[in-house]
Amino acid sequence: MPTLVLLMILGALAFGYWSAGRAAAERAEALGRNACHAAGVQWLDQSVHEIRVRVCRRENGWLGLERTFRFDYSLNGDDRHSGRLVLRDGRLVSFTGPVTPRIVQLSG
């Protein structure tokens, strides 16, 4: 009987970890897609890839997970660049990738 209870607890923990990972991946995908659209570049492969998970300290002092995702984009369709974003509790804390082009007015 205790073995069954332990298996149920482990199963619930595994499902919670998987579910949180999927939610973070969906959030990362939306953020990467929106960044590519705003910068006017092409979002490649229509997905993100989780490359790192680490334990971090939350603002309230409790431990949480920080997930790093990689995605690919193209400036003109002939090249391939990698972007990276870091989510902590579903919030974006770091982003490296395409940026919105700025219009600079030159004075003569």
N, C-alpha and C positions, 0 to 999 in steps of 0.2 A: 504493500500500500504506500509506504513512504517513497518508493522508487517511482511510482506513478505520479505522485504529487511533484516530485523533483523534475520529472520529464515534462509535466505540464507547465511548470514555472520556466524551465529552460526554453520550451517551445514558445511561450508568451514573450520572453525576452528576445528571442531570435526574430519573432514576427514584429515586435516593436522596433528593433534595430533596422530590419528590412524596410518597414513602412516609413520610418523617419528618413532613411536613405533615398527612397523613391520620391518623397516630398521635396527633399533638398535638391535632387536631380531635376525635378520639374521646375522648381524655382530658378535654378541655375540656367536651365534651358531658356526660360522666358527672359531672363536678364541678358543672356548672351545674344539671343535673337533680337531683342529690342535695341541693344547697343549696336549691332551690325546694321540694323535698319536705320537708326539715327545717324550713323556715320556714312551711310550710302555704300556699304560694301556687301558682298555676297556671303551669306551664312552657308557653310559647307557641311555636309553629312547630316544635317538636321538633328544633331544630338550633341550632348556633352559627355565627357568621360571623367569619372571620379579617379583622381590620381593619388589622393592622400586623405587620410582621416587621422586626426590626432585629438587627444584630450586637451582641453583648454579650460581656463577659469572664466566663468561668466562674470558679469558685472555685479551680480548679487552674491558672489562668493562660492556658488555651487560649481561643480564640475560639469562640463558639457563637451560637445563634439564640434570640431572645426573641420569642415570638408572643403577640399580644393578640387576644382573641376577645370578641365581643359576643353577648349573648343577650337575649331578651325574656321578661318574666313579667307576670302580672296578679294583683293583690291580691284582686279580687272578681269578675273576669270582664268588667267594663265598662271597665277601664282598661288601659293598656299602659305598662310601665316597662322601661328597658334596664339590664342588668347587664353587667359587664365583668370579665374575668379574664385574668391574664397568666401564661403558662407559660414557664419557662426550663428546657430539657432535660427536659421532662415533669413538672417540679415546679411547684406553684402558688406564685407569689411575690407576687401581689396579687389581691384580690377586692373588687369593688364590686357589691352586689346585695342580694337579700333576706336578712334575718338571722332567726335563730331567735327567736321571741317570748319575752320574759322575763316571768316571773310575779313581780310586786313585791307584797310584803305591806305594807299601810299600817298603821301603828300609830296608834291613836286616842288 
